[in-house]
Amino acid sequence: MSVAVKICGLSTAETVEAALAHGADFIGLNFYRPSPRYVSLAEAGALARLARGRTRIVALAVDGDRKSTRLNSSHSYISYA
């Protein structure tokens, strides 16, 4: 059995690079506005560009927030939502 590692709540280029440097299989971007780790769609796109092709990207949305943040197929950087 293998273990996959997801580092969630990344909100800066430095934290994304650190997660990638340490072998994260997934990074999580938080779209829940009340969270201190919230990122906007624009910020998420910039962070995803750093990670694209190096790991998979997970979107965290809470209680139907997926609709309010418009997470859909047009945000091709998201591997899982």
N, C-alpha and C positions, 0 to 999 in steps of 0.2 A: 504494500500500500504506500502510495506517495502522498506527500503533503504539499499543498499549494498555499502560498502566502499572499494575503492581500493587506496592503497598508492603506488605510482609509483616512479621509479628512485632510488630504494634502491640499495646500492652498498657495504654495509658492514654488518657484522654479527650483529653489534649493532643496526643498523637501522631496520634490519629485526626483531630482537627481540623486539624492541620498537613498531613496527607496530603490531606484534602479541599480545603483552601485552595489547594494546589498542583496540583489537578486529577487526582488518582489515579482511574483507571477502576475499580480494584478495591482493596480492603484485605484483608489476610490476617490471620486470627486463628489462633494457634498452640495446638493442643491436645496437643502432645507434652510430657508432664509433666517430663522431664529438662531441657527447654529453659529458659533464663532468661527467655524471652519467653512462656512458657506462660500461658494464661488459663483459668480455670474456665468452666464453662457459664454460671454466673451473671454473671461478669465479661464474658464474650462477649456476653451478652444486653444488658447495659448499654451496651457499646461499639457494638453493632449499632444500638441505638436512636438513637444520635447520627448514624449513617451512613445509616440507612434512607431510601430515596428519593433519596439523593445519590450513591451509588456501589453497586457490587456487592460482596458479601462472600464471601470464600473461606475455607474451613476447611482448615488444615494438620493432617493426622494422619499418623503414621508407623507402618509395619509392622503394619497391622491395628488400630491404635489407634482407628480410627473406631468399632469395636464397643465398645471399653471406655469411650469418652466418650459413647456413645449418640447419636452424630450421626445424626439421621434426619429424617424429614419433620416431626416435631413441633417442630424448630428451624427455623422458617420464615424466620428472618433469614439463613440461609446460602444463598447463591446457588449455590455450587459446593463440592464436598467431594472 
